[in-house]
Every structure is written in structure tokens, then in C-alpha cells.
Amino acid sequence: MSQITQFLHEPLFASPVFGYELPDCEPLNRALLAVCAARRTSEQSMSISNQIGWHSAPDLFVRKEEAFRTLCAQIGKVLTHVAQTTFPAFDLSIHDIQAHGWVNINPKGAFNTPHAHHGFHWSGCYYVAVPDTQDNRSGLIEFLDPRADVSMRMPDESVLFAPKFQVRPRAGTMLIFPSFLNHWVYPNQDDDERVSVAFNARVETRAHPQGAAVVA
């Protein structure tokens, strides 16, 4: 019998979740905590998916504070890597990544209800401060399967057929995922606050090619 050969393997309708760790992030996180706290004292919270927690205006990429500008530069590097990994036609000379972002501060009991971020390609979150909790679910981010007709599970709980996927973030980590992917955040059960910076991004083709950039 002739050997069977494979001719196709496409991750159709995939929902890839990327995780990154920023090196030597402690000084940046301390600076971010300071500027986030300053914003919180001077700005009213927006009400989006946040329950109890504080949500800033989505102006991250136009802020002038050095800590925010440093974080935006790191987000830009990660978004560029994600675009190059998932979009074969992505070209730094003809594409921009347009983005906006905001600060989330979740005190004890605060959480985010299930939601998606429509109108974008990618969403993400950088974790500035995450309580060291003993609760198994406190502060977890949970992604929900968007495929309505997937009803069978694999015996070994293969993630391909799992109805949900959870990540326990750590300070200094960044997650990137498709914006259509529904997700929510479990209530913070710790006395310490949970601080994160979330963002959305889309890839756009430039009318006049030049050096690509992450722009607001």
C-alpha cells in the first residue's frame, strides 16, 4: 500500500491566544501604578464591562506620561509580532496598526462581565499588578468558545473542543487575542487591587506607504 501523504493543514476559524512576558518590568510597573493612581483620582470611571472597578478613558496611545509611552512602545512591538505571525501579507512598509487603550483597576469584588471588542482585529491586556491570591479563580480571565455548534468534548479535555479556556495572569505579562473572542474576568477576591492596561488594535493599509507605526 502506498504511503498516505498530507496535503492540507489549516487552522480554520482559530482563536489563537498569545502570551508574552516583558523583561525587567518591575520599574515600569511601579511607574505605571503611580500614573494610573493619579488618573483615578482626577477622572470619573467609564462604565463598559467593568462592575465596581474603575475604567479610564480609552486614550492610552496619546498620553504623554513616560510610563504610558514606554508601555505603548512595548505593545507596538508585540502587536507587530502578532500581525506578522497571523497575517502573511503584513508588510511594515505599507501597513499601520491603529490602536486605543485604557486602564482597569479592580478592587476587591470587582469583575468584568462577558464581552467582546467588535470593530478590531486584536485585543490585549498588560498586567501591572496582580494580587497573590489563594482563591483558585480570583482575577482569572476566561475565554469562551465562539463556535455555537461545538458540543462534543475530547476525553482528555483537548483545548480544541473545550468550551472555555482560562489564564491566570501575572504582573509583567501581556495577552493578545482575536477581538471577536468573548471573555470575562472573575471577581477579585483579594484585598489588593488588580491593575491592568487593556487595548484594541486593527491593521490598516496605508494610502501612502512609508514606515509603519502603531498609532492611536
PEBELRA-V550822 format. One line per field, one symbol per residue. ss: DSSP state (A for helix, B for strand, O for the rest). psi: psi as a letter, one per 30 degrees, with the letter a starting at -180 (. if undefined). burial: 1 if it has 16 or more other C-alpha atoms within 10 Angstrom, else 0. A space follows every 50 residues. Layout:
ss: ???
psi: ???
burial: ???
//
This chain:
ss: OOOOOOOOOOOOOOOOBBBBBOOOOAAAAAAAAAAAAAAAAAOOOOOOOB BOOBBOOOOAAAOOOAAAAAAAAAAAAAAAAAAAAAOOOOOOOOBBBBBB BBBBBBOOOOBBBBBOOOOOOBBBBBBBBOOOOOOOOOOOBBBBOOOOOO OOOOOOOOOOOOOBBBBOOOOOBBBBBBOOOOBBBOOOOOOOOBBBBBBB BBBBBOOOOOOOOBBO
psi: klkkkkfkjkikhlikkkklkkkhfeeeeeeeeeeeeeeeffkkkljcfk jelkkllhgefglfkeeeeeeeeeeeeeeeeeeeefjffkkfffkljkll llkkjjakfklklkllikglekllkkjekjkilfkffkgkkkkkkfjfgj fkkkfghkfegkflkkkjllkglkkklkffjkllklkjglfkljkljlll klkkkkejkaklljl.
burial: 00000000000000101010010000011001100100010000100011 01111111011000001100110011011101100000011101111111 11111111111111111001111111111110000011111111110000 00000000000110000010111111111111111111110011111111 1110000000011100
//
